[in-house]
Amino acid sequence: MLLRLRFVAGHSRARETLRAYRRQHRLAGSWIAAQQRAFSISARRFAVADADPLSRVRNIGIIAHIDAGKTTTTERMLHYAGFTRTIGDVDDGDTIMDYLPAERERGITIQSAAITFGWRGYQLNLIDTPGHVDFTVEVERAMRVLDGAVTIVDAVSGVQAQTKTVWAQAARYHIPRIVFVNKMDRDGANWRKSIRDIETKLSARPLVLMIPEHDGEAGGRLEGTALECWLDVVAMERVSFDISADNTGATVLREPLVRGQHAAYVAATDARVQLVEALAEIDQQIVDVFLSEAVDGDHLRVPASELSSAIRRVTLSSLASPVLLGASFRNIGVQPLLDAIVDYLPAPTDRPPALALSPSGDFPAQLSKTGSGGNRSEPLPAQLGPNEKLVAFAFKVIVDQQRGPMVFVRVYSGTLDSRMTLVNGTRGGIKERATKLLQMYADTPEEIASIECGHIGVVLGLKQTKTGDTLLHTQHPSLNKSSKSNSKKQGKVVAGASSTPEVPTIGLQLHGIDVPPPVFFCAVEADSPQDMRPLNEALDSLTLEDPSLHITYDEETGQTLLSGMGELHLEVVRDRIVKDMKVNASFGQMRVSYREMAGQTASAEFVYNKEVASKTAKAALRVTVSPIVDHDSRADNNDVDVDVSELIGVEEQASERESAMTLRKAVQAAIIEGIRSALFRGTVLGFPVTHTSIRVSDVHYFGEDMSTPAAYRACTSQAFFQAFRLSDPVLLEPIAKTTILCPESHIGSVLSDLNGVRKGRVISLDDSEAECLDSTNATKVLVAEVPLSTMVGYSSLLRSLSAGSASFTMEVVGFGPMTSQQQQQILKESRGYY
């Protein structure tokens, strides 16, 4: 039985009835979602041409703060592109992009999803990313492979905390961005305030391309005809969205503006003058057009094609960002956004060459069009083109129960064909076969024959590939000298090796992905011995998918510790293990991941002398640790200094085949690896070590057979642990920058709690620029730095303090010292004694 309802603008009762119907008939809702996915694949035949040139490809991502409307906007894009029959709704849990049970239950995006569709003859490879700070690594690895991004800004809240974070992530990879100011239909919407936020908070230059036709002085909420009618200041046209017929907004009407339309024409003229003037400040070509005889200094006579070309130039160079307005939930403004993606965001051919490392790993190089490859210090011949040898980057892994690991890759050079053998240079040259290639439509795959240069796809059969690995053709030029060099140095440490010294990197290496350190952890254990194997398999799958998830084993307590980016992150992991993977496991209390730092200067000398496999391994050195007094609390790093200039015994023991310089480099690399592994676990409570200076000196060499890299690594770790214990180490607690939006009537209770129980430090307290209907109860913006340990469970408390009217965002900004009383309390809670 099908429920037939008429969707008319303003008929909220019909929408509520449909939601109730779907809640009561979940099977019917699942059937509808399945039909949408089936239609998605069939729609690709007419939405995207089979042989699109690379210039007609757009690899883009949707980034924003949580609840800004990313998934809602994406669902409209798919519908208008002819990819879905009906528009998915986040509240109803029937969206294409949010397919995980946890995503539909919470109504948020947790895992980035990729999909391919067509618009105006262009192929769009789109990745919808999460907006919650706990899943920022999903945004990071998406930004690593994308060519452009759409930043969605809430017209009510403006630029928010996570908006600034994802904007900085995109800027770090020099990704051009366009901005879509969403939710113009909401109370308190103010697009002019959002434009000011883009300028001040994002330090960007906005180029407003579309304005409302009926816009009051306040520039606030739009409703009715005011919401349906907009002015395109580039083409000088009136754009109307018909949402009265079928409530989908699929019909877009355009008509030229004429002088008779006085108010609309004047508003569009003023906006066009501002646009031309803004472009003239950063683009010389538009100045030449403006001063030409055909235009003669008239802003309205500048051809729309010249304006579009100038906007594209400044966008590709990241000098400015085009801004469009709309209301995705009301189906307004999405088609012009799709046009802007095609017109202003780059194709893979418009992007600069990808940064890479040479086989020696000691300098950044570019994948250039020239270079013989004979000298390992020269750029390698791996340009962006289908006729070169394959270079691909694995940026995401999903473990499917039937298919196994599904590796998402971006091809930077050559073509990846099905059944091709790939060399994983990051994993020491492991060879794996790509058994199948897939094109993903969220969670629905379609098998394809190849992934061409500049495209994104999924590879099956790669069981040892992880996020951040570089995949090469078996005959890639960078592998020639790498393999020869590594065969001569089997068992030795190669400069620039990865964190696993036994598996050095070989061949050309693309720039990897930076994963932030975890800040929360909890214990996990199987309910019975029979459940241990399923639990271990589940943890292995999750850590393969999520590089920000860490599994450690506490030798003192015998517990398995699960570390993540936040409370929500670990809650989602727990639900996936228990509910999705059906593993019988118990989880401990959520706790904060602290850091350890040396309390004073101390040194220790250690002699490692051990027999392994009937061979003696021997090394000796001295390690000195000291606290970094003037450290940056926002940085989580250490200073390491390894002095091997006077390697004791090297002059007498160095063989003729290996020079003293080469030997010192190998010893230094082994010692650095030993320090890196030791820094992951301090001696107080086993937390990572930070803000500590480590100096290694008095290094002894006992010959090639005894002083192996493994001996130096073990000797360095033991010497460091001894020195660190002698330094009276102290604990550092993570500090979270917390931004709270709270009505003025409740700000007193929130402030009292922050200053008292939370031990926070208030940085600022300002009036929010968001407009409120009730001016007597204005919204305040409170920014404070608070110890993260006191913020566990704060969301529930804040709701009770503000009667559910306040919200907050939190971001770890560094690590700060704690008092001796606090440290003793932490030690007692963890150990049971001081």
Buried (B, 14 or more C-beta within 10 A) or exposed (E): EEEEEEEEBEEEEBBEEBBEBBEEBEEBBEEBBEEBBEBBBEBBEEBBEEEBEBEBBBBBBBBBBBBBBBBBBBBBBBBBBBBBEBBBBBEBBBBBBBBBEBBBEBBBBBBBBBBBBBBEEBBBBBBBBBBBBBBBBBBBBBBBBBBBBBBBBBBBBBBBBBBBBBBEBBBEBEBBBBBBBBBBBBEBBBBBBBBBBBEEBBEBBBBBBBBBBBBEEEBBBBBEEBBBBBBBBBBBBBBBBBBEEEBBBBEBEEEEBEEEBEEBBEBBBEBBEBBBEBBBEBBEEBBEBBEEEEBEEEBEEBEBEBBBBBBBBBBBEBBBBBBBBBBBBBBBBBBBBBBBBBBBBBBBBBBEBBEBBBBBBEEEBBBBEEBEBEEBEBBBBBBBBEEBBBBBBBBBBBBEEEBBBBBBBBBBBBBBEBEBEBBBBBBBBBEBEBBBBBBBBBBBBBEBEBBBBBBBBBBBBBEEBBBBBBBBBEEBBBBBBBBEBBEEBEEBBBBBBBEEBEBBBBBBBBBBBEBEBBBBBBBBBBEEEEBBEBBBEBBEBBBBBBBBBBBBEBEEEEBBBBBBBBBBBBBBBBBBBBEEBEBEBEBBEBBBBBBBBBBEBBBBBBEBEEEEEEEEBBBBBBBBBBBBEEBEBEEBEBEBEBBBEEBBBBEEBBEEEEEBEBBBBBBBBBBBBBBBBBBBBBBBBBBBBBBBBBBBBBBBBBBBEBBBBBBBBBBBBBBBBBBBBBBEBBBBBBBBBBBBBBBBBBBEBBBEBBBEEBBBEBEEBEEBBBBBEEEEEBBBBBBBBBBBBBBEEBBEBBEEBBEEBBBBBBBBBBBBBBEEEBBEEBBEEBEEEE
